Amino acid sequence: MLNDDDLRSSVQIARTNWGYWRDVFEHAGPVAANPIFAEPGKRFSSFCKEYSVHRTIRAGMQNEFRLTLMKLLPAAVSDDSGQLLDQIEKHVRPSFGTCNGTRGMLSVISKVAAFVRPERFVAWDTYARKGLNISSGHNPNASYDGYADYLRTFDDAWNGEMGDRVRRYISKNGTNSTIEVEARFQRRVLDVALMKCGNRKMSETW
C-alpha cells in the first residue's frame, strides 16, 4: 500500500516532470500537431534520449520513425483499450526496431502515447509493471499479454484503492495548480509510485 512518503515523493517527481513537458501534456489540438512531433525533430530526439528509448529505435531511423508515428498515433490513441498500440508496435517493429526488428518497441510507443494523452495512457515500463504486480500481490515478474492487458490492470489499480490513495493525498495536501486535481496528472503520480515500488531509482527531475 502506498504511504504518505511514497506519495509525497511521487507527486513532486510528477510535478517537476509535468512542468518541463507542460506544452506536450496540455496540448489541446490534433495529436499530429503536438509539440513532441514538431519539426525538425529536436524535441522528439530529446524525449527519446531522456527516457532512454532511443536505444530501441534503429540507428539513423529516428526521424523517419517520428514521422511514421505522427501519422499512426492519432488513430491509435483514439482507441481507449490500447489494442491499437499493440498493433502499431507489430507494424513498425520490422522497419524501425533494433536487432533486425526483433526487439520490441512498446516502450517508446506507449511513452509517446502517455505524453499526448496522459488522461488515458501510461508507459509500458519494466519497473512500473513490476511495481503493479507487487502492489497487487502478484509475482513481481508476472508477464502481461501485451500493452492492452497491462493498461486494463493499471486501470483496476487506478479505479481501486491505489488510485483512491493518490486522489485523497492530493485533495488533503493541496496542489500547485488546477491541473493537479485532474486525472491526467494524477495517473502520472500513480505511474511514478508504481515505478518506485518496482525499485526504480528516480530523481526529482525523473
C-alpha positions as CSV (number, residue, x, y, z in Angstrom):
1,M,0.0,0.0,0.0
2,L,1.2,3.5,-0.8
3,N,2.2,5.6,2.2
4,D,2.3,9.3,2.5
5,D,6.1,9.4,2.0
6,D,5.7,7.5,-1.3
7,L,3.0,9.8,-2.4
8,R,4.8,13.0,-1.4
9,S,7.8,12.0,-3.4
10,S,5.8,10.7,-6.4
11,V,3.8,14.0,-6.6
12,Q,6.9,16.0,-6.5
13,I,8.5,14.0,-9.3
14,A,5.4,14.1,-11.4
15,R,5.1,17.8,-10.8
16,T,8.6,18.6,-11.9
17,N,8.3,16.4,-15.0
18,W,4.9,17.9,-15.9
19,G,6.4,21.4,-15.7
20,Y,9.2,20.5,-18.1
21,W,6.9,18.9,-20.6
22,R,3.8,21.1,-20.0
23,D,3.3,22.1,-23.6
24,V,3.2,18.5,-24.7
25,F,1.0,17.2,-21.9
26,E,-1.5,20.0,-22.2
27,H,-1.6,20.4,-25.9
28,A,-5.3,20.7,-26.9
29,G,-5.0,20.4,-30.7
30,P,-4.7,17.4,-33.0
31,V,-2.3,14.7,-31.9
32,A,-0.2,15.1,-35.0
33,A,0.3,18.8,-34.1
34,N,1.6,18.0,-30.6
35,P,4.9,19.8,-29.9
36,I,6.6,16.4,-29.3
37,F,6.4,15.8,-33.1
38,A,7.4,19.3,-34.2
39,E,10.0,19.8,-36.9
40,P,12.9,19.5,-37.1
41,G,12.6,16.7,-34.5
42,K,14.8,18.1,-31.8
43,R,12.0,17.8,-29.1
44,F,11.3,14.2,-30.1
45,S,15.1,13.4,-30.0
46,S,15.3,15.0,-26.6
47,F,12.3,12.9,-25.4
48,C,13.8,9.7,-26.7
49,K,17.2,10.3,-25.0
50,E,15.7,11.5,-21.7
51,Y,13.5,8.4,-21.5
52,S,16.2,6.0,-22.8
53,V,14.0,4.8,-25.6
54,H,16.4,5.9,-28.4
55,R,18.1,2.6,-27.9
56,T,15.0,0.8,-29.2
57,I,15.0,2.7,-32.5
58,R,17.2,1.5,-35.3
59,A,20.3,3.7,-35.8
60,G,19.7,6.5,-38.3
61,M,15.9,5.9,-38.4
62,Q,14.7,8.2,-35.5
63,N,13.3,11.0,-37.7
64,E,11.6,8.6,-40.1
65,F,10.1,6.8,-37.0
66,R,8.9,10.2,-35.7
67,L,7.1,10.9,-38.9
68,T,5.6,7.5,-39.1
69,L,4.4,7.7,-35.5
70,M,3.0,11.1,-36.1
71,K,0.7,9.6,-38.8
72,L,-0.2,6.4,-37.0
73,L,-0.6,7.5,-33.4
74,P,-3.7,9.8,-33.7
75,A,-6.0,6.8,-34.6
76,A,-4.3,4.5,-32.1
77,V,-4.8,6.8,-29.1
78,S,-8.4,7.3,-30.0
79,D,-8.9,3.7,-29.0
80,D,-9.0,3.7,-25.2
81,S,-8.4,0.0,-24.9
82,G,-4.7,0.3,-26.0
83,Q,-5.2,-2.6,-28.5
84,L,-4.2,-0.4,-31.4
85,L,-0.9,0.5,-29.7
86,D,-0.1,-3.2,-29.7
87,Q,-1.0,-3.3,-33.4
88,I,1.2,-0.3,-34.2
89,E,4.1,-1.9,-32.4
90,K,3.9,-5.1,-34.5
91,H,3.6,-2.9,-37.7
92,V,6.6,-0.6,-37.1
93,R,9.0,-3.1,-35.5
94,P,10.3,-4.7,-38.7
95,S,11.2,-1.3,-40.2
96,F,12.4,0.6,-37.1
97,G,13.2,-2.0,-34.3
98,T,16.7,-2.8,-33.4
99,C,18.2,-6.3,-33.6
100,N,16.8,-6.6,-37.1
101,G,13.3,-5.8,-36.0
102,T,13.2,-8.4,-33.3
103,R,13.4,-6.1,-30.3
104,G,10.1,-4.8,-29.0
105,M,9.1,-1.1,-29.4
106,L,6.2,-0.9,-26.9
107,S,8.3,1.2,-24.6
108,V,8.8,4.1,-26.9
109,I,5.3,3.9,-28.5
110,S,3.5,3.8,-25.2
111,K,5.6,6.6,-23.7
112,V,4.7,8.9,-26.6
113,A,1.0,7.9,-26.2
114,A,1.2,8.7,-22.4
115,F,2.6,12.1,-23.2
116,V,0.0,13.0,-25.9
117,R,-3.0,11.6,-23.9
118,P,-1.9,11.4,-20.2
119,E,-5.5,11.2,-19.1
120,R,-5.7,7.7,-20.7
121,F,-2.3,6.1,-21.4
122,V,0.6,5.1,-19.2
123,A,4.1,3.9,-20.2
124,W,5.0,0.3,-20.8
125,D,7.7,0.4,-18.2
126,T,9.6,-2.5,-16.7
127,Y,9.7,-1.0,-13.2
128,A,6.0,0.1,-13.2
129,R,4.9,-3.4,-14.4
130,K,6.9,-4.9,-11.5
131,G,5.5,-2.4,-9.1
132,L,2.0,-3.0,-10.2
133,N,2.5,-6.8,-9.7
134,I,3.9,-6.3,-6.3
135,S,1.2,-3.9,-5.1
136,S,-1.4,-6.2,-6.5
137,G,0.0,-9.2,-4.5
138,H,1.3,-11.0,-7.6
139,N,4.6,-12.4,-8.6
140,P,6.8,-9.3,-9.3
141,N,7.9,-10.8,-12.6
142,A,4.5,-11.9,-13.8
143,S,4.0,-11.0,-17.5
144,Y,1.3,-9.3,-19.4
145,D,-0.3,-10.3,-22.7
146,G,0.6,-7.0,-24.4
147,Y,0.0,-3.4,-23.7
148,A,-3.8,-3.5,-23.6
149,D,-3.6,-6.2,-20.9
150,Y,-1.3,-4.0,-18.8
151,L,-3.5,-0.9,-19.3
152,R,-6.5,-2.8,-18.0
153,T,-4.6,-3.9,-14.9
154,F,-3.4,-0.3,-14.3
155,D,-7.0,0.9,-14.6
156,D,-8.0,-1.6,-12.0
157,A,-5.4,-0.1,-9.7
158,W,-6.5,3.5,-10.7
159,N,-10.1,2.8,-10.0
160,G,-9.4,0.9,-6.8
161,E,-7.6,1.6,-3.5
162,M,-4.3,2.8,-5.0
163,G,-6.0,5.4,-7.2
164,D,-8.1,6.5,-4.2
165,R,-4.9,7.0,-2.1
166,V,-3.5,9.3,-4.8
167,R,-6.7,11.3,-5.1
168,R,-7.1,11.6,-1.3
169,Y,-3.5,12.6,-0.8
170,I,-3.6,15.4,-3.3
171,S,-7.0,16.6,-2.1
172,K,-5.8,16.6,1.5
173,N,-2.4,18.2,0.9
174,G,-3.3,20.8,-1.7
175,T,-1.9,21.3,-5.2
176,N,0.3,23.7,-7.1
177,S,-2.2,24.1,-10.0
178,T,-5.7,23.2,-11.2
179,I,-4.1,20.6,-13.4
180,E,-3.1,18.5,-10.4
181,V,-6.7,17.7,-9.5
182,E,-7.2,16.2,-12.9
183,A,-6.9,12.6,-13.8
184,R,-4.2,13.2,-16.4
185,F,-1.8,14.4,-13.7
186,Q,-2.9,12.0,-11.0
187,R,-2.5,9.0,-13.2
188,R,1.1,10.0,-13.7
189,V,1.5,10.2,-10.0
190,L,0.3,6.6,-9.7
191,D,2.6,5.6,-12.5
192,V,5.6,7.2,-10.7
193,A,4.6,5.5,-7.5
194,L,4.5,2.1,-9.2
195,M,7.9,2.7,-10.7
196,K,9.3,3.4,-7.3
197,C,7.6,0.3,-5.9
198,G,9.3,-1.6,-8.7
199,N,12.6,-0.3,-7.3
200,R,13.4,2.2,-9.9
201,K,15.8,4.9,-8.6
202,M,14.3,8.2,-9.5
203,S,15.5,11.8,-9.0
204,E,13.0,14.6,-8.6
205,T,13.7,15.6,-12.2
206,W,12.9,12.0,-13.3
